């Protein structure tokens, strides 16, 4: 039973990592990266590593996507302000 849960969690990790790589829009990539962080936290919990799971939940699914979204927002805002380049 435990092996089946681990296999399902690993398949979810593989699917969400593939979706993060396949996404073309940076905002969508950040959101899928957040989902990947949650799935990895679930995998670490299943593997009985709750401290690693909590760290992954905080950093991988909250902080890193937030920083990426803020960077994308700032770059897009700066691009609109400067106008098109020739």
Secondary structure, DSSP 8 states (H G I E B T S, - for coil): -HHHHHHHHHHHHHHHHHHHHH--SHHHHHHHHHHHHHHHHHHHHHTT-HHHHHHIIIIIIIIHHHHHHHHHHHHHHHHHHH----
